[in-house]
């Protein structure tokens, strides 16, 4: 019984950590959600070169650094 509870706690903690802790490098879907955009909208901004800095891994896989997203969002903030 204790083993089952320990396993359940481990699984819940892992899931909460995955949902609450934003990784350093984000996929386009994660980055779009982080910025409050759709994935297609973020892709359009990248294509027009007006969006946040993106990196390509292996020439094909697009990733965004969380710090770059924060900088881009801050730069566009109006007071």
Backbone as a printed PyTorch tensor [residue, N CA C, xyz], in Angstrom:
tensor([[[  0.8270,  -1.1930,   0.0000],
         [  0.0000,   0.0000,   0.0000],
         [  0.8710,   1.2560,   0.0000]],

        [[  1.8830,   1.3160,   0.8630],
         [  2.7680,   2.4770,   0.9270],
         [  3.4850,   2.6710,  -0.4010]],

        [[  3.8610,   1.5730,  -1.0440],
         [  4.5310,   1.6570,  -2.3390],
         [  3.6270,   2.3230,  -3.3750]],

        [[  2.3390,   1.9820,  -3.3600],
         [  1.3850,   2.5800,  -4.2950],
         [  1.2410,   4.0740,  -4.0570]],

        [[  1.1640,   4.4800,  -2.8080],
         [  1.0340,   5.9010,  -2.4770],
         [  2.2960,   6.6580,  -2.8760]],

        [[  3.4490,   6.0770,  -2.6100],
         [  4.7090,   6.7190,  -3.0060],
         [  4.7820,   6.8980,  -4.5210]],

        [[  4.3360,   5.9010,  -5.2490],
         [  4.3440,   5.9790,  -6.7100],
         [  3.3730,   7.0540,  -7.1980]],

        [[  2.2150,   7.1280,  -6.6000],
         [  1.2250,   8.1470,  -6.9770],
         [  1.7780,   9.5450,  -6.7020]],

        [[  2.3730,   9.7330,  -5.5460],
         [  2.9590,  11.0330,  -5.1980],
         [  4.0560,  11.3900,  -6.1860]],

        [[  4.9070,  10.4350,  -6.5270],
         [  5.9850,  10.6880,  -7.4820],
         [  5.4240,  11.1190,  -8.8360]],

        [[  4.3870,  10.4440,  -9.3070],
         [  3.7830,  10.7760, -10.5940],
         [  3.1170,  12.1550, -10.5770]],

        [[  2.4310,  12.4780,  -9.4920],
         [  1.7670,  13.7800,  -9.3830],
         [  2.8060,  14.9000,  -9.3420]],

        [[  3.8510,  14.7250,  -8.5630],
         [  4.9020,  15.7430,  -8.4670],
         [  5.5620,  15.9460,  -9.8270]],

        [[  5.8360,  14.8700, -10.5390],
         [  6.4590,  14.9830, -11.8610],
         [  5.5500,  15.7320, -12.8280]],

        [[  4.2740,  15.4410, -12.7860],
         [  3.3370,  16.1130, -13.6940],
         [  3.1940,  17.5930, -13.3730]],

        [[  3.0790,  17.9250, -12.1030],
         [  2.9750,  19.3310, -11.6950],
         [  4.2410,  20.0800, -12.0750]],

        [[  5.3910,  19.4760, -11.8450],
         [  6.6580,  20.1190, -12.1980],
         [  6.7100,  20.3900, -13.6950]],

        [[  6.3010,  19.4260, -14.5080],
         [  6.3200,  19.6010, -15.9590],
         [  5.3810,  20.7170, -16.4080]],

        [[  4.2600,  20.8750, -15.7240],
         [  3.2880,  21.8960, -16.1160],
         [  3.6350,  23.2760, -15.5810]],

        [[  4.2910,  23.3460, -14.4320],
         [  4.5660,  24.6400, -13.8150],
         [  5.9330,  25.2050, -14.1410]],

        [[  6.8950,  24.3680, -14.4010],
         [  8.2550,  24.8290, -14.6660],
         [  8.4320,  24.9460, -16.1770]],

        [[  8.6590,  26.1670, -16.6190],
         [  8.8740,  26.3930, -18.0390],
         [ 10.3270,  26.1050, -18.3620]],

        [[ 10.5880,  25.2320, -19.3290],
         [ 11.9730,  24.9100, -19.6660],
         [ 12.7010,  26.1070, -20.3010]],

        [[ 14.0170,  26.0400, -20.3410],
         [ 14.8260,  27.1090, -20.9400],
         [ 14.5460,  27.2400, -22.4350]],

        [[ 14.4680,  26.1230, -23.1500],
         [ 14.2110,  26.1090, -24.5880],
         [ 12.8030,  25.5790, -24.8300]],

        [[ 12.0150,  26.3120, -25.6210],
         [ 10.6330,  25.9340, -25.8560],
         [ 10.3990,  25.5910, -27.3220]],

        [[  9.4760,  24.6730, -27.5510],
         [  9.0350,  24.3560, -28.9060],
         [  8.1830,  25.5250, -29.4040]],

        [[  7.9180,  25.5880, -30.7030],
         [  7.0480,  26.6680, -31.1940],
         [  5.6670,  26.6730, -30.5250]],

        [[  5.0820,  25.5090, -30.2790],
         [  3.7790,  25.4600, -29.6170],
         [  3.8720,  25.9980, -28.1900]],

        [[  4.9090,  25.6020, -27.4650],
         [  5.0980,  26.0860, -26.1000],
         [  5.3590,  27.5890, -26.0950]],

        [[  6.1940,  28.0530, -27.0170],
         [  6.5310,  29.4730, -27.0930],
         [  5.2940,  30.3020, -27.4320]],

        [[  4.4870,  29.8130, -28.3520],
         [  3.2690,  30.5300, -28.7230],
         [  2.3330,  30.6480, -27.5250]],

        [[  2.1560,  29.5580, -26.8150],
         [  1.3080,  29.5750, -25.6190],
         [  1.8740,  30.5310, -24.5720]],

        [[  3.1730,  30.5070, -24.3740],
         [  3.8500,  31.3850, -23.4060],
         [  3.6070,  32.8540, -23.7400]],

        [[  3.5770,  33.1820, -25.0380],
         [  3.4030,  34.5700, -25.4840],
         [  1.9330,  34.9420, -25.7060]],

        [[  1.0450,  33.9760, -25.5720],
         [ -0.3690,  34.2640, -25.7950],
         [ -0.7300,  34.3430, -27.2640]],

        [[ -0.0050,  33.6120, -28.0920],
         [ -0.2360,  33.6010, -29.5330],
         [ -0.6200,  32.1990, -29.9860]],

        [[ -1.0760,  32.1010, -31.2230],
         [ -1.2410,  30.7850, -31.8190],
         [  0.1060,  30.3650, -32.4110]],

        [[  0.2860,  29.0860, -32.6130],
         [  1.5260,  28.5970, -33.2330],
         [  1.6720,  29.1840, -34.6380]],

        [[  0.5610,  29.2930, -35.3600],
         [  0.5940,  29.8490, -36.7160],
         [  0.9700,  31.3330, -36.6870]],

        [[  0.4490,  32.0570, -35.7050],
         [  0.7840,  33.4730, -35.5760],
         [  2.2570,  33.6770, -35.2740]],

        [[  2.8060,  32.8490, -34.3950],
         [  4.2280,  32.9370, -34.0800],
         [  5.0780,  32.5790, -35.3030]],

        [[  4.6400,  31.5720, -36.0510],
         [  5.3560,  31.1920, -37.2740],
         [  5.3510,  32.3400, -38.2790]],

        [[  4.2310,  33.0200, -38.3950],
         [  4.1290,  34.1660, -39.3050],
         [  5.0810,  35.2840, -38.8860]],

        [[  5.1400,  35.5580, -37.5910],
         [  6.0670,  36.5820, -37.0950],
         [  7.5140,  36.1910, -37.3840]],

        [[  7.8400,  34.9210, -37.2150],
         [  9.1980,  34.4490, -37.5020],
         [  9.5090,  34.6040, -38.9960]],

        [[  8.5610,  34.2420, -39.8400],
         [  8.7400,  34.3540, -41.2870],
         [  8.9680,  35.8060, -41.7050]],

        [[  8.2370,  36.7310, -41.0870],
         [  8.3790,  38.1570, -41.4080],
         [  9.5360,  38.8160, -40.6650]],

        [[ 10.2070,  38.0390, -39.8100],
         [ 11.3580,  38.4980, -39.0350],
         [ 11.0370,  39.6670, -38.0990]],

        [[  9.8500,  39.6120, -37.5130],
         [  9.4590,  40.6320, -36.5480],
         [  9.1300,  40.0150, -35.1890]],

        [[  9.2590,  38.7200, -35.0730],
         [  8.9530,  38.0290, -33.8320],
         [ 10.1870,  37.8530, -32.9700]],

        [[ 10.0460,  37.0740, -31.9240],
         [ 11.1820,  36.8190, -31.0330],
         [ 12.2690,  36.0130, -31.7460]],

        [[ 13.4730,  36.1120, -31.2350],
         [ 14.6080,  35.3790, -31.7960],
         [ 14.3310,  33.8930, -31.7030]],

        [[ 14.5370,  33.1970, -32.8090],
         [ 14.3600,  31.7440, -32.8530],
         [ 15.6730,  31.1040, -33.2580]],

        [[ 15.9020,  29.8890, -32.8020],
         [ 17.0930,  29.1340, -33.1770],
         [ 16.6560,  27.8670, -33.8960]],

        [[ 17.4620,  27.4440, -34.8400],
         [ 17.1880,  26.1940, -35.5370],
         [ 18.2520,  25.1730, -35.1620]],

        [[ 17.7920,  24.0240, -34.7460],
         [ 18.6730,  22.9200, -34.3830],
         [ 18.7090,  21.9620, -35.5610]],

        [[ 19.8890,  21.6830, -36.0450],
         [ 20.0000,  20.7660, -37.1760],
         [ 19.3880,  21.3100, -38.4520]],

        [[ 19.2050,  22.6100, -38.5230],
         [ 18.6780,  23.2280, -39.7310],
         [ 17.1690,  23.1530, -39.8800]],

        [[ 16.4880,  22.3910, -39.0200],
         [ 15.0430,  22.2060, -39.1940],
         [ 14.2190,  22.4380, -37.9380]],

        [[ 14.7420,  22.0710, -36.7960],
         [ 13.9650,  22.1090, -35.5640],
         [ 14.0630,  23.5020, -34.9370]],

        [[ 12.9270,  24.1840, -34.8360],
         [ 12.8770,  25.5510, -34.3060],
         [ 12.6670,  25.4950, -32.7940]],

        [[ 13.4590,  26.2930, -32.0790],
         [ 13.3250,  26.4190, -30.6320],
         [ 13.4710,  27.8850, -30.2460]],

        [[ 12.8370,  28.2510, -29.1310],
         [ 12.8950,  29.6080, -28.6110],
         [ 13.4290,  29.5690, -27.1880]],

        [[ 14.3610,  30.4670, -26.8760],
         [ 14.8190,  30.6080, -25.4880],
         [ 13.8040,  31.4480, -24.7300]],

        [[ 13.4800,  31.0270, -23.5270],
         [ 12.5160,  31.7580, -22.7110],
         [ 12.9560,  33.2030, -22.5020]],

        [[ 14.2590,  33.4300, -22.2780],
         [ 14.7710,  34.7990, -22.0720],
         [ 14.5380,  35.6630, -23.3090]],

        [[ 14.6800,  35.0870, -24.5040],
         [ 14.4220,  35.8470, -25.7390],
         [ 12.9460,  36.1980, -25.8670]],

        [[ 12.0750,  35.2810, -25.4630],
         [ 10.6400,  35.5680, -25.4940],
         [ 10.3000,  36.6970, -24.5260]],

        [[ 10.8880,  36.6290, -23.3330],
         [ 10.6450,  37.6840, -22.3430],
         [ 11.1280,  39.0370, -22.8500]],

        [[ 12.2990,  39.0750, -23.4690],
         [ 12.8420,  40.3300, -24.0160],
         [ 11.9390,  40.8790, -25.1110]],

        [[ 11.4780,  39.9990, -25.9910],
         [ 10.6120,  40.4130, -27.0870],
         [  9.2920,  40.9580, -26.5510]],

        [[  8.7300,  40.2720, -25.5740],
         [  7.4780,  40.7420, -24.9800],
         [  7.6660,  42.0810, -24.2800]],

        [[  8.7490,  42.2160, -23.5690],
         [  9.0430,  43.4690, -22.8420],
         [  9.2360,  44.6210, -23.8320]],

        [[  9.9250,  44.3650, -24.9450],
         [ 10.1890,  45.4190, -25.9370],
         [  8.8960,  45.9220, -26.5720]],

        [[  7.8970,  45.0850, -26.6470],
         [  6.6450,  45.4760, -27.2600],
         [  5.6250,  46.0240, -26.2830]],

        [[  5.9910,  46.0850, -25.0300],
         [  5.0660,  46.5500, -23.9950],
         [  4.8170,  48.0390, -24.1150]],

        [[  3.5740,  48.4450, -23.9960],
         [  3.2260,  49.8700, -24.0300],
         [  2.8040,  50.3100, -22.6420]],

        [[  3.2310,  51.4780, -22.2580],
         [  2.8540,  51.9920, -20.9310],
         [  1.8620,  53.0980, -21.0480]]])
